[in-house]
Amino acid sequence: MGKKVFENIISESKEIKETIEIARKVALSDVPVLLLGETGVGKKLFANSIHNESIRRESLFVSINCSVIDSNLLESEMFGYKTDTRSGSGNVKGMFEEANSGTVFLDEIGEMDSSLQAKLLGVFETKTFIKTGDLLPTKTDVRIISATDRNLEQEIEINKFRRDLYYRIGVVKIEIPPLRSRREDIEPLARFFIRDFSIKMKRNIEDIEKDFLDKLKRYSYPGNVRELRNVIERAIILTDGDILRVSSLPKEFFKEATIAARENSSSTLDEIEKHHILKILQQTKGNKTRTAEILGIGLTTLYRKLQSYSIE
């Protein structure tokens, strides 16, 4: 596919097209950007595209996931470290030094601990940082793009994220909508992934069974575009012929169909609401704050409903 640019983002939905237009305008500036959205919506693809259409496009784009590395190791990865040159290690560059004049992408920044948040704030304020084991500051000239699936304003209220850093990283905030809110994108994305994996796996997939496509369109995708991609890859692996059939879909697609059928029958409004809350809780892996956000209700209201429906 080559360099990731906005033309690579497959979409027919108004929501994503509007989001792309905002991101294109932001790419022409050099301000810090905060990408918001659930896991799997394509935040890194947007970050890459912003970099590749910016004035820094000829320099490095370096990314790191703040949630998968121990905080001490994360600090070394970000800022590097200096050791006694007699040991042979000497000066080890971190991503802020490697990406000088380019872009640093901090994915899942909401997972960063408070001491590292303070050090990152210093980069914004002085364009310098001090490596572990060093006494002198190192200069850096990078654009910082951050991303999170957390509500950072709520994290600020419970003292898990610095308010001053929040305003630094989010000069422009761009929210990427989840796949379930733009269902017109499901089919074109699925067909793209089918072509892509068919080439990679040297398969000749010629068509999609109607029931297969119908179930794709009705599923809620808690894992968003990444989950759809994985589903298509799995289906191609399991399919013997040249048509993708419904039998190659994971069991989750059939569970949701059963729940949908129940909700469309003679269920009461309370039963429908209970099933819907349970479904969103499953998608968020029990995260009640995120569940309340998706449902569009306050956290107190959610707790009251959970109690009334005897949901633990």
C-alpha positions, 0 to 999 in steps of 0.5 A: 500500500505504500505510505499511509495517507488519507486516500487509504482510509476506506469509507462511504460514511459521512462521519468518517469523511468529515473526520478526514477533512478535519484531519487534513486541515490539521496535517497542514499545521504543526500543532499537537493532535489528540486522537480519540476513539475506541480500540480498533477504530484506526487511530494509528492510520489517522496518525500516519496519514497526518504525518505523511501529509504534513511538512514533516513527511520526509522525516521519521514517524515513530510510534509507541504503545504506552500501555504495553511497556513497563513505565521504566522501560517506556521512559528509556524507549521514549527518551533514551539513556546514558551509561558509562562509556567504559561499559560499551553502551554509551549514549542510547537514543530514544524515540524523541531523539530518533524522530527529531524533525519528525513525528512521535505518536504516543498511542494509549497515552492515558495509560502513562504514569504520572512521573512520565506525564510530568517529563513529557510536559517538559518536552512541550514547555522547553523542547528538551528532555534529560536522559536517564543517567545524563545531566545535560538536556537533549534538544528535540524538534518533533510533532506529538500526536497522541491517542487514547480510548479513555475519557481523559477528562474523567481521568483528570477528575480522579487524578490519573491524568495531568490537566496541564498535559491534557491541554498540551496534547489536545490543541486539536482533538479528533474523535474517530467514530466506532464502526457500529455507528457507520454501518455503510462502511462495513461492506466496502471494508470487508471487500477490501480485506477480502481482496487484500488477504486473497492476494496475501494467501494466494486464494481466489475468493470470488463472492460472499454468501448473502447471509454472510454479508447480512451478519457482517452488517448486523454485528456490533463490532466491539473491536471495530475495524480491527475486529472486522479485519480479523473476522475476514482473515479467519473466514478466508483461512477456514473457507475451502472454496471460492465463496465466503459462507456464513459457516466461517463466521465466529460464534459471536455473530450468531449470538448477537443475531439471537439477541436481536431476534429476541429484542424484536419479538414480544420482549418488554421495554425493560427486557430490551434495555437490560439485554442492550446494557449487558451487550455494551458491558460485554463490549467494554469488558465490564468498564462501567464508565465507558458503558455509560458513555456509549449508552449516553447516560450518566454513571449514576443512572447506569448504576441505578439501572444495573441495580434494578435489573440485578446486574452485578 
